[in-house]
Amino acid sequence: QVQLAESGGGLVQAGGSLRLSCAASLSIFSFKSVGWYRQAPGKQRELVANIISRGSTNYADSVKDRFTISRDNAKNTVYLQMNSLKPEDTAVYYCKADETIWGTEYWGQGTQVTVSS
């Protein structure tokens, strides 16, 4: 069973930074993509950023130039560096990985990010 363990959420003031981590229980190269999603109360879950197996990245327009997704292959971990945080970034952030061979989706348990104004 693949496990994704998120960490790094918390409470921060507007303008501050946080770094989220998503540690996978198997090699990052087992996944064709790994991404961060978020869900705010009363809203649908949305893609924040993802990184494809070859290393290319995609970002939601709302986080471009503020968030950076990266990975450490040796640690099987994907990071989301979040800078210049805004109250509207408040949400539960989830890590999702899509397995390369079968396309199975795996989700982490989520980590709360709260940005105060």
C-alpha positions as CSV (number, residue, x, y, z in Angstrom):
1,Q,0.0,0.0,0.0
2,V,1.5,3.3,-1.1
3,Q,1.6,6.0,1.6
4,L,2.0,9.7,1.3
5,A,2.9,11.5,4.5
6,E,2.4,15.3,4.5
7,S,3.9,17.7,6.9
8,G,4.8,21.4,7.3
9,G,1.4,23.0,7.6
10,G,0.6,25.5,10.3
11,L,-0.5,29.0,11.2
12,V,1.4,31.9,9.6
13,Q,0.8,35.6,9.1
14,A,0.1,37.1,5.7
15,G,3.3,37.6,3.9
16,G,5.0,34.7,5.6
17,S,6.3,31.4,4.3
18,L,5.8,27.7,4.9
19,R,7.3,24.6,3.3
20,L,5.2,21.5,2.9
21,S,6.7,18.1,2.5
22,C,5.2,15.0,1.0
23,A,7.2,11.8,1.7
24,A,6.3,8.8,-0.4
25,S,6.7,5.2,0.8
26,L,8.3,4.2,-2.5
27,S,10.5,5.7,-5.1
28,I,9.3,9.0,-6.6
29,F,10.1,7.5,-10.0
30,S,7.2,5.1,-9.5
31,F,4.8,8.1,-10.2
32,K,4.2,9.9,-13.4
33,S,3.2,13.0,-11.5
34,V,3.1,14.2,-7.9
35,G,1.1,17.3,-7.0
36,W,-0.3,19.4,-4.3
37,Y,-4.0,20.2,-4.1
38,R,-5.9,22.3,-1.6
39,Q,-9.4,22.5,-0.4
40,A,-10.8,25.5,1.4
41,P,-14.1,25.3,3.4
42,G,-17.1,25.3,1.1
43,K,-14.9,25.1,-2.0
44,Q,-13.9,22.3,-4.4
45,R,-10.4,20.8,-4.2
46,E,-8.1,22.5,-6.7
47,L,-4.7,21.8,-8.1
48,V,-2.0,24.1,-6.7
49,A,1.1,22.7,-8.4
50,N,2.4,19.4,-9.8
51,I,5.7,18.0,-11.0
52,I,5.9,15.5,-13.8
53,S,8.3,12.6,-13.8
54,R,10.7,14.3,-16.2
55,G,10.7,17.3,-14.0
56,S,8.4,19.8,-15.6
57,T,6.1,21.7,-13.3
58,N,2.7,23.3,-13.5
59,Y,1.1,25.9,-11.2
60,A,-2.3,27.4,-10.7
61,D,-2.4,31.0,-11.8
62,S,-3.2,32.1,-8.2
63,V,0.2,30.8,-6.9
64,K,2.6,31.4,-9.7
65,D,5.6,33.4,-8.7
66,R,4.9,32.7,-5.0
67,F,4.9,28.9,-4.7
68,T,7.6,26.5,-5.9
69,I,7.3,22.7,-6.2
70,S,10.4,20.6,-6.1
71,R,11.5,17.1,-5.3
72,D,14.3,15.3,-3.6
73,N,14.6,11.9,-5.4
74,A,16.9,10.4,-2.8
75,K,14.4,11.1,-0.1
76,N,11.3,10.3,-2.2
77,T,9.9,13.6,-1.1
78,V,8.2,16.4,-2.9
79,Y,8.1,19.9,-1.4
80,L,5.9,22.9,-1.8
81,Q,7.7,26.2,-0.8
82,M,5.0,28.8,-0.2
83,N,6.1,32.4,0.0
84,S,4.1,35.7,0.3
85,L,1.2,33.8,1.7
86,K,-2.2,35.4,1.6
87,P,-5.3,34.7,3.7
88,E,-7.0,33.2,0.6
89,D,-4.3,30.5,0.6
90,T,-5.9,29.1,3.8
91,A,-6.9,25.5,3.1
92,V,-6.2,21.9,3.7
93,Y,-3.3,20.9,1.4
94,Y,-3.2,17.4,0.0
95,C,-0.4,15.5,-1.8
96,K,-1.5,13.3,-4.7
97,A,0.6,10.9,-6.6
98,D,-0.4,9.1,-9.9
99,E,1.3,5.7,-10.3
100,T,3.0,5.3,-13.6
101,I,2.1,1.8,-14.5
102,W,-1.6,1.5,-13.4
103,G,-2.5,5.1,-13.1
104,T,-3.7,4.6,-9.5
105,E,-4.2,7.8,-7.6
106,Y,-2.9,8.1,-4.0
107,W,-3.7,10.8,-1.6
108,G,-2.1,12.0,1.6
109,Q,-4.2,12.7,4.7
110,G,-3.9,16.5,4.3
111,T,-2.2,19.3,6.3
112,Q,-3.9,22.5,7.4
113,V,-2.4,25.8,6.3
114,T,-3.9,28.9,7.9
115,V,-2.9,32.4,6.9
116,S,-4.0,35.2,9.2
117,S,-4.5,38.7,8.0
